[in-house]
Amino acid sequence: MQQRYTRGKIKLKNEDGTVLIIAVFLVMLFAILFAGMVQLGMYLLARDQLQTATDAAALAGASNGTHRYVKINVITDRGERIVCDDDDCWCSGCSRVTIKNIPGDEKTLLDEGAWKNYCVPECDCGGGDCWYELVERNMMYDTHSMGWGVSKTTIDDTEKELTEATKTAIAEYGYGYTSTLNKMLKNLTLEQISTLLGSKNRFMQAWMNIGGYTYNCGSECAGDTGACYPCEEWMSEGDKAYKKVSDRKKFVDQCIQTMSNMRTANSRPINKLDAKYTEAAGRFFEANLPKNASDAGIQKITVYGYEQRNSPYYPSVVVYATAKIKTMFPSLFPNDLQTTVCASGATSFRDAQDQTRNGNKFYDALTGGKWYRVPEDGCWVDW
């Protein structure tokens, strides 16, 4: 007997069929919306974490590898000197010596008192004084990474100013022989000055050449020319001058080390931007990266340092970072989504003009004055 079959079908032309189609459509729509909302939430969360990492990098960059750059004048009132006539002796005003435009790192020059090396000894009667005046104060970033740091020209100019101030200080320190010492030190570098002060033979050779005599008066005292006695007198004065200034070698070596540190920091090589950027900024950036971010790195660092001191963004460090964020539903969305964020870290320091408002005579570190204006946000200005 032939079996009977009932043909099955979906009722599309009545209310039951319509409800079924709408229900399936709504379920699919809600599933897609749910997946999208979840993915959007993960994207925003990861982007926020990337922003936090970039903020940390910018703040670390703005607070590490920096120093306060100052320029000062050191003034020495040498007090009084002994003046005598046939009947009596008394004290009379000596002189005032000003060594101008001495550049340096504020921590070393002012906080640690290195400015005192530019003071000149008092005269015989004492009663002198020595202080410094603030000429200029700025913030410098000394870590080299893309635009990070100062130019070679700026450092060269700083070394020239420091060298001239050091020459003046040494010449004035050898009071009584200042004119001759100025001639001896002319056109010498800091390294050459250090060598000169470190060797009495070299010093005496230069001293005798300035006076027009041979070393140890060999030629002048070889025959009866009458030049032996003045030559020996000149050599004796040179010995006294060396004793006065030879201990300044340590001071000169400190100046050399200061410039060496600045040059070394400013020429530190950066081989790969996304892997070997500034140590402090990179360390903080890596520590705060989102876990689901891949191929993340700092793409650009812009520093508004000493050379841009007239910029509204000075002094600050701007960091741009990019990351790819993995998706949870690769069948619905791309495998990853890329995002770029920016952060600006500002560095604050006290305004030099405000510090000198009530007088420009200092003996200790600078602690007063209002803070320099907060720089504007430099994000996306040069992206």
C-alpha positions as CSV (number, residue, x, y, z in Angstrom):
1,M,0.0,0.0,0.0
2,Q,1.4,3.4,-1.0
3,Q,2.4,5.5,1.9
4,R,0.9,8.9,2.3
5,Y,3.1,12.0,2.8
6,T,2.1,15.4,4.0
7,R,4.1,18.1,2.1
8,G,5.7,20.5,4.6
9,K,6.0,24.2,4.1
10,I,6.6,27.5,5.9
11,K,3.6,29.7,6.0
12,L,4.9,33.0,4.6
13,K,1.5,34.5,3.7
14,N,0.1,34.6,7.2
15,E,1.0,36.2,10.5
16,D,2.9,33.2,11.8
17,G,5.4,33.3,9.0
18,T,5.9,37.0,9.2
19,V,6.7,36.9,12.9
20,L,9.2,34.1,12.4
21,I,11.1,36.1,9.7
22,I,11.1,39.3,11.9
23,A,12.3,37.3,14.9
24,V,15.2,35.8,13.0
25,F,16.1,39.2,11.6
26,L,16.0,40.9,15.0
27,V,18.1,38.2,16.6
28,M,20.8,38.6,13.9
29,L,20.6,42.4,14.2
30,F,20.9,42.3,18.0
31,A,23.8,39.9,17.7
32,I,25.6,42.2,15.3
33,L,24.9,45.2,17.4
34,F,26.1,43.4,20.5
35,A,29.3,42.4,18.8
36,G,29.8,45.9,17.5
37,M,29.2,47.4,21.0
38,V,31.6,44.9,22.6
39,Q,34.2,45.7,19.9
40,L,33.7,49.4,20.2
41,G,34.0,49.2,24.0
42,M,37.2,47.2,23.7
43,Y,38.5,49.7,21.1
44,L,37.8,52.7,23.3
45,L,39.2,51.0,26.4
46,A,42.4,50.1,24.6
47,R,42.6,53.6,23.1
48,D,42.2,55.0,26.6
49,Q,45.0,52.8,27.9
50,L,47.2,53.8,25.0
51,Q,46.5,57.4,25.8
52,T,47.5,56.7,29.4
53,A,50.7,55.1,28.2
54,T,51.4,58.1,25.9
55,D,50.7,60.6,28.7
56,A,53.1,58.7,31.0
57,A,55.8,58.8,28.2
58,A,55.3,62.6,27.7
59,L,55.4,63.4,31.4
60,A,58.5,61.2,31.8
61,G,60.2,62.9,28.9
62,A,59.4,66.3,30.2
63,S,60.8,65.5,33.7
64,N,63.8,63.4,32.8
65,G,66.8,64.4,30.7
66,T,66.3,68.1,31.5
67,H,68.2,70.7,33.3
68,R,67.8,74.4,34.1
69,Y,70.1,76.5,32.0
70,V,71.3,79.8,33.6
71,K,73.6,82.6,32.7
72,I,75.0,84.8,35.5
73,N,77.4,87.6,36.3
74,V,79.7,87.1,39.2
75,I,80.8,90.3,41.0
76,T,83.7,90.5,43.5
77,D,84.2,93.5,45.7
78,R,87.8,93.0,46.6
79,G,87.6,95.1,49.7
80,E,90.5,97.3,50.6
81,R,94.3,97.2,50.1
82,I,97.2,98.5,52.1
83,V,98.5,101.9,51.0
84,C,101.6,103.5,52.6
85,D,103.5,106.7,52.5
86,D,106.6,107.7,54.3
87,D,104.9,108.1,57.7
88,D,102.0,105.6,57.8
89,C,100.0,102.9,56.2
90,W,96.2,102.6,55.8
91,C,93.5,100.7,54.0
92,S,92.0,102.1,50.8
93,G,89.5,100.8,48.3
94,C,90.8,98.1,46.1
95,S,88.7,97.2,43.1
96,R,85.6,95.5,41.8
97,V,85.8,92.7,39.3
98,T,82.8,91.6,37.2
99,I,82.9,88.4,35.2
100,K,80.0,88.5,32.8
101,N,77.7,86.0,31.0
102,I,78.8,82.7,32.7
103,P,76.6,79.9,31.4
104,G,76.0,76.6,33.1
105,D,73.6,74.1,34.6
106,E,71.7,75.6,37.5
107,K,72.1,72.6,39.7
108,T,75.9,72.7,39.4
109,L,76.5,76.4,39.0
110,L,74.0,77.7,41.7
111,D,72.6,74.9,43.8
112,E,76.1,73.3,44.4
113,G,77.9,76.7,44.6
114,A,80.2,76.3,41.6
115,W,79.7,80.0,40.8
116,K,82.1,80.8,43.7
117,N,84.9,79.6,41.5
118,Y,84.6,82.8,39.6
119,C,85.1,85.0,42.8
120,V,88.4,86.8,42.9
121,P,90.6,86.9,46.2
122,E,90.2,89.9,48.5
123,C,93.0,92.5,48.7
124,D,95.3,92.8,51.7
125,C,93.0,94.5,54.1
126,G,90.0,92.2,53.4
127,G,86.4,93.4,53.8
128,G,85.4,92.2,50.4
129,D,82.3,90.4,49.1
130,C,81.3,88.2,46.2
131,W,77.8,87.5,44.8
132,Y,76.1,86.7,41.5
133,E,73.5,88.3,39.3
134,L,71.0,86.4,37.3
135,V,71.1,87.3,33.6
136,E,69.1,84.5,32.0
137,R,67.2,81.3,33.0
138,N,65.8,78.7,30.6
139,M,64.9,75.0,30.5
140,M,67.0,72.7,28.3
141,Y,66.3,69.1,27.3
142,D,69.5,67.3,26.9
143,T,68.3,63.9,25.6
144,H,68.7,63.5,21.9
145,S,65.9,61.9,20.0
146,M,64.6,63.4,16.8
147,G,64.2,67.1,17.7
148,W,65.0,66.3,21.3
149,G,67.9,68.5,22.6
150,V,69.8,71.5,21.5
151,S,71.8,72.1,18.3
152,K,75.6,71.8,18.0
153,T,75.8,75.5,17.3
154,T,74.1,76.3,20.6
155,I,76.5,74.0,22.5
156,D,79.5,75.5,20.7
157,D,78.3,79.0,21.7
158,T,77.8,77.9,25.3
159,E,81.4,76.5,25.4
160,K,82.8,79.7,23.9
161,E,81.1,81.8,26.6
162,L,82.2,79.4,29.3
163,T,85.8,79.5,28.0
164,E,86.0,83.3,28.0
165,A,84.5,83.5,31.5
166,T,87.0,80.9,32.7
167,K,90.0,82.8,31.2
168,T,88.8,86.0,32.8
169,A,88.4,84.3,36.2
170,I,91.9,82.8,36.1
171,A,93.5,86.0,35.0
172,E,91.8,88.0,37.8
173,Y,92.6,85.3,40.3
174,G,96.2,85.8,39.6
175,Y,96.0,89.5,40.7
176,G,99.2,91.4,40.0
177,Y,99.8,89.3,36.8
178,T,96.4,89.7,35.2
179,S,97.7,91.4,32.0
180,T,100.3,88.8,31.3
181,L,97.9,85.9,32.1
182,N,95.4,87.3,29.7
183,K,98.0,87.2,26.9
184,M,99.0,83.7,27.9
185,L,95.4,82.4,27.8
186,K,94.3,84.1,24.7
187,N,93.1,81.7,22.0
188,L,93.4,78.7,24.3
189,T,90.7,76.1,24.7
190,L,89.6,74.8,28.1
191,E,91.6,71.6,27.5
192,Q,94.7,73.6,26.6
193,I,94.2,75.8,29.7
194,S,94.0,72.6,31.8
195,T,97.2,71.3,30.3
196,L,99.0,74.7,30.9
197,L,98.0,74.8,34.6
198,G,98.8,71.2,35.1
199,S,102.4,71.5,34.0
200,K,104.8,74.1,35.5
201,N,107.2,73.6,32.7
202,R,104.6,74.4,30.1
203,F,103.4,77.4,32.1
204,M,106.9,78.7,32.4
205,Q,107.7,78.3,28.7
206,A,104.6,80.3,27.9
207,W,105.4,82.9,30.5
208,M,109.0,83.4,29.2
209,N,107.8,83.6,25.6
210,I,105.4,86.4,26.6
211,G,108.3,88.3,28.2
212,G,110.5,87.7,25.1
213,Y,113.0,85.5,26.9
214,T,114.2,81.9,26.4
215,Y,113.2,79.1,28.8
216,N,115.4,79.2,31.9
217,C,117.2,82.3,30.5
218,G,119.7,80.0,28.7
219,S,120.6,82.5,26.0
220,E,120.3,85.6,28.1
221,C,122.7,84.4,30.8
222,A,125.2,82.7,28.4
223,G,127.2,85.8,27.9
224,D,127.8,89.2,29.4
225,T,124.8,90.9,27.6
226,G,123.2,92.5,30.6
227,A,120.0,90.6,30.0
228,C,120.5,87.9,32.5
229,Y,119.3,89.7,35.6
230,P,116.0,91.0,34.1
231,C,115.4,87.6,32.6
232,E,115.8,85.9,36.0
233,E,113.6,88.5,37.6
234,W,110.9,87.8,35.0
235,M,111.3,84.0,35.6
236,S,110.9,84.6,39.3
237,E,107.7,86.5,38.7
238,G,106.4,83.7,36.5
239,D,107.0,81.2,39.4
240,K,104.9,83.4,41.7
241,A,102.2,83.7,39.1
242,Y,102.0,79.9,38.7
243,K,101.7,79.3,42.4
244,K,98.8,81.7,42.4
245,V,96.8,80.1,39.6
246,S,97.8,76.5,39.5
247,D,95.1,75.3,41.8
248,R,92.5,76.6,39.3
249,K,93.1,73.5,37.2
250,K,90.5,71.6,39.1
251,F,88.0,74.3,38.4
252,V,88.9,74.2,34.6
253,D,88.5,70.4,34.6
254,Q,85.0,70.8,36.1
255,C,84.1,73.1,33.2
256,I,85.5,70.6,30.7
257,Q,83.4,67.8,32.3
258,T,80.2,70.0,32.2
259,M,80.6,70.5,28.4
260,S,81.5,66.9,27.8
261,N,78.4,65.7,29.6
262,M,76.2,68.1,27.5
263,R,77.8,67.0,24.2
264,T,77.5,63.3,25.1
265,A,73.8,63.6,26.1
266,N,73.0,65.6,23.0
267,S,74.6,63.2,20.6
268,R,73.3,59.9,22.0
269,P,72.3,57.8,18.9
270,I,68.8,56.6,18.5
271,N,68.8,53.7,16.1
272,K,65.1,52.6,15.8
273,L,62.3,55.0,16.8
274,D,59.8,52.4,17.7
275,A,62.2,50.2,19.7
276,K,64.9,52.4,21.1
277,Y,63.5,55.8,22.0
278,T,64.2,57.9,25.0
279,E,64.8,55.6,28.0
280,A,62.5,57.3,30.5
281,A,59.7,57.9,28.1
282,G,59.9,54.4,26.6
283,R,60.0,52.7,30.0
284,F,56.8,54.4,31.1
285,F,55.1,53.9,27.7
286,E,55.8,50.1,27.8
287,A,54.6,49.8,31.4
288,N,51.2,51.2,30.5
289,L,50.5,49.6,27.2
290,P,47.1,47.8,26.8
291,K,47.5,44.0,26.6
292,N,45.4,43.5,23.5
293,A,47.5,46.1,21.5
294,S,50.0,44.9,19.0
295,D,52.7,46.7,17.0
296,A,52.5,49.6,19.4
297,G,55.2,52.3,19.6
298,I,56.1,55.9,19.8
299,Q,56.0,57.3,16.2
300,K,57.2,60.8,16.8
301,I,58.6,63.0,19.6
302,T,58.6,66.7,19.3
303,V,60.4,68.8,21.9
304,Y,59.9,72.5,22.4
305,G,63.2,73.1,24.1
306,Y,65.7,75.9,24.5
307,E,65.9,76.7,20.8
308,Q,62.1,77.2,20.7
309,R,62.0,79.3,23.8
310,N,59.9,81.9,22.0
311,S,57.2,79.3,21.1
312,P,53.9,79.2,23.0
313,Y,54.6,75.4,23.5
314,Y,57.9,75.9,25.3
315,P,59.0,74.1,27.4
316,S,57.1,70.8,26.6
317,V,57.5,67.4,25.1
318,V,54.9,66.1,22.7
319,V,54.6,62.4,22.0
320,Y,52.6,60.7,19.2
321,A,52.0,56.9,19.6
322,T,50.2,54.4,17.4
323,A,48.9,50.9,18.1
324,K,46.9,48.1,16.4
325,I,44.1,46.8,18.5
326,K,43.0,43.2,18.0
327,T,39.3,42.5,17.3
328,M,37.2,39.7,19.0
329,F,35.1,39.0,15.9
330,P,37.4,38.8,12.9
331,S,34.5,37.4,10.7
332,L,32.6,40.6,11.2
333,F,35.4,43.2,11.6
334,P,39.0,43.5,10.3
335,N,41.6,41.5,12.3
336,D,42.8,44.7,14.0
337,L,42.0,48.4,14.2
338,Q,44.7,51.1,14.2
339,T,44.6,54.2,16.4
340,T,46.9,57.2,17.0
341,V,47.0,59.3,20.1
342,C,48.9,62.4,21.3
343,A,50.1,63.6,24.7
344,S,51.9,66.8,25.8
345,G,54.0,66.9,28.9
346,A,55.0,70.4,30.2
347,T,58.0,71.3,32.3
348,S,57.7,74.2,34.8
349,F,60.4,76.5,36.2
350,R,60.6,79.8,38.0
351,D,60.6,83.0,36.0
352,A,63.9,84.8,36.1
353,Q,62.4,88.3,35.8
354,D,60.2,87.7,38.8
355,Q,63.1,86.4,40.8
356,T,65.1,89.7,40.2
357,R,62.1,91.9,40.9
358,N,63.3,92.7,44.5
359,G,67.0,92.9,43.7
360,N,69.5,91.0,41.7
361,K,72.1,90.0,44.3
362,F,72.3,86.4,45.3
363,Y,74.5,84.2,47.4
364,D,72.6,80.9,47.4
365,A,70.3,78.7,45.2
366,L,67.3,80.3,43.6
367,T,64.1,79.3,45.4
368,G,61.7,82.3,45.1
369,G,59.7,83.8,42.3
370,K,56.6,82.9,40.4
371,W,56.4,79.9,38.1
372,Y,56.9,80.4,34.4
373,R,53.7,80.4,32.4
374,V,52.3,77.0,31.5
375,P,52.9,76.2,27.8
376,E,50.0,75.7,25.4
377,D,49.0,72.2,24.3
378,G,51.2,71.3,21.4
379,C,49.3,68.1,20.3
380,W,48.6,67.7,16.6
381,V,50.3,70.9,15.7
382,D,53.0,69.2,13.6
383,W,51.4,65.8,12.9
